[in-house]
């Protein structure tokens, strides 16, 4: 991953996290490993354009529900939770795409895809931002790049 693109992706993603999360959390040290836990809800949004790759967001359903509670004032459950997970991914990645565009990298995003099996082998570079949601669990946001 070119350092300048990597820095733009990390900076834009962290800015999106700070804008969206209204609950207590802490960002942990960046890592190159990607969680491979089938109990996590995983959603991927592809980045297409001058920055090609994907954003992979993984977390427990209780964490997503708590994030929704922080945003809307009530726990999110059932079918609404599935919808919220996709919308949360859209909001985070949409903010990232805007940040990339503001820095000269025109990038579109795909609709969210819910994954039951991770397939990351074809990505050339990846980095993960681990987030601890205080007293609730973890969220991992992985940036996957093709070029």
C-alpha positions in Angstrom: 0.0 0.0 0.0 1.6 3.3 -1.0 2.2 5.3 2.2 0.3 8.4 1.0 -2.8 6.4 0.0 -2.5 4.3 3.2 -2.3 7.5 5.3 -5.3 9.0 3.5 -7.3 5.8 4.0 -6.4 5.5 7.7 -7.0 9.2 8.4 -10.3 9.3 6.5 -11.5 6.1 8.2 -10.6 7.3 11.7 -12.3 10.7 11.0 -15.4 8.8 10.0 -15.3 6.7 13.1 -15.0 9.8 15.3 -17.9 11.4 13.5 -20.3 8.4 13.7 -19.6 6.8 17.1 -21.5 8.6 19.9 -20.7 5.9 22.5 -17.6 5.4 24.6 -14.8 3.7 22.5 -11.1 3.5 22.1 -9.1 3.0 19.0 -6.3 0.4 19.5 -3.0 0.0 17.7 -3.3 -0.5 13.9 -2.5 -4.1 12.9 -2.0 -6.0 9.6 -4.0 -9.0 10.8 -7.7 -9.4 9.9 -10.1 -11.1 12.4 -11.3 -14.4 11.1 -14.1 -15.1 13.6 -17.2 -16.6 12.0 -19.3 -15.3 15.0 -18.7 -11.7 13.8 -21.1 -9.9 11.5 -19.0 -9.0 8.5 -20.0 -6.4 5.9 -17.9 -5.3 3.0 -18.1 -2.2 0.8 -15.9 -2.1 -2.3 -14.0 1.0 -3.3 -13.9 1.6 -7.0 -12.0 4.3 -8.9 -8.6 5.9 -8.2 -8.5 3.9 -4.9 -9.5 0.3 -5.6 -10.1 -2.1 -2.7 -12.7 -2.6 0.0 -13.7 -1.7 3.6 -14.5 -4.7 5.8 -16.3 -4.0 9.0 -16.6 -6.8 11.6 -18.3 -6.8 15.0 -20.6 -8.7 17.3 -24.4 -8.0 16.9 -24.4 -6.6 20.5 -21.8 -4.0 19.5 -23.8 -2.9 16.4 -27.0 -2.7 18.5 -25.2 -0.5 21.0 -23.9 1.7 18.3 -27.4 2.1 17.0 -28.7 2.8 20.5 -26.1 5.6 20.8 -27.3 7.1 17.5 -31.0 6.6 17.8 -31.6 6.4 21.6 -32.9 2.8 21.6 -31.3 -0.6 21.0 -31.6 -1.9 17.5 -32.6 -5.6 17.1 -34.0 -8.1 14.6 -34.4 -7.2 11.0 -33.8 -3.6 11.8 -30.4 -4.5 13.1 -29.4 -6.2 9.8 -30.5 -3.0 8.0 -28.6 -0.8 10.4 -25.4 -2.8 10.0 -25.5 -2.1 6.2 -26.4 1.5 6.7 -23.6 2.0 9.3 -21.1 0.6 6.8 -22.5 2.9 4.1 -22.2 5.9 6.4 -18.6 5.1 7.4 -17.5 4.3 3.8 -19.4 7.2 2.3 -17.6 9.6 4.6 -14.3 7.9 3.7 -15.0 8.3 0.0 -15.8 12.0 0.5 -12.5 12.4 2.4 -10.6 10.7 -0.4 -12.3 12.9 -3.0 -11.4 16.0 -1.0 -7.8 14.8 -1.3 -7.9 14.2 -5.0 -8.8 10.5 -5.2 -12.1 10.0 -6.9 -13.6 6.9 -5.4 -17.1 5.3 -5.7 -18.5 2.8 -3.3 -20.6 -0.4 -3.8 -23.7 -1.4 -1.9 -22.8 -3.3 1.3 -22.3 -7.1 1.1 -22.8 -9.3 4.1 -20.2 -12.0 4.2 -20.3 -15.4 5.8 -16.8 -16.3 4.6 -13.9 -13.9 4.3 -12.1 -13.9 0.9 -9.2 -11.5 1.2 -6.4 -13.4 -0.6 -6.6 -11.3 -3.8 -6.0 -8.0 -1.9 -2.4 -6.9 -2.1 -2.3 -4.9 1.1 -4.5 -4.6 4.2 -4.5 -2.9 7.6 -7.0 -3.2 10.4 -8.2 -0.5 12.9 -9.3 -2.4 16.1 -11.8 -0.5 18.2 -12.9 -1.4 21.7 -16.5 -0.4 22.4 -16.3 0.1 26.2 -17.9 -2.7 28.1 -19.6 -4.1 25.0 -17.1 -5.7 22.7 -15.0 -5.0 19.7 -15.3 -3.6 16.2 -12.6 -4.1 13.5 -12.4 -2.0 10.4 -10.1 -3.4 7.8 -8.9 -1.5 4.8 -8.1 -3.8 1.8 -6.3 -2.5 -1.3 -5.8 -3.9 -4.7 -3.2 -1.4 -5.8 
